[in-house]
Amino acid sequence: LVVSGVAAPATIGRGQPFNVTVSVRNNGGTAANNVSPTPSPLTVNATGGAQVTLTQAPAAQAIAAGATATFTFGYVETGTSRQAPWPPYPTELELARP
């Protein structure tokens, strides 16, 4: 399993809801069951009064051999600053395969 992409807005305004989508590809020869990104929710490094609150967490999925699944996290910016530093970097993501 590899993280094949992370999509998030470049900037986030105060009070703005937003989504972060993580794409995971199964490069193995068999299906991977019960796959979910960890940590969940994703780690957010906010500074200067910026904060985010999780509003939606994705469910675990089965990913067939050679297939890609997407996991969407919903957030809202709840801090006191005008912009939250985003996106999280792919190196902060680790996938758990039970």
Salt bridges, closest charged atoms under 4 A:
none
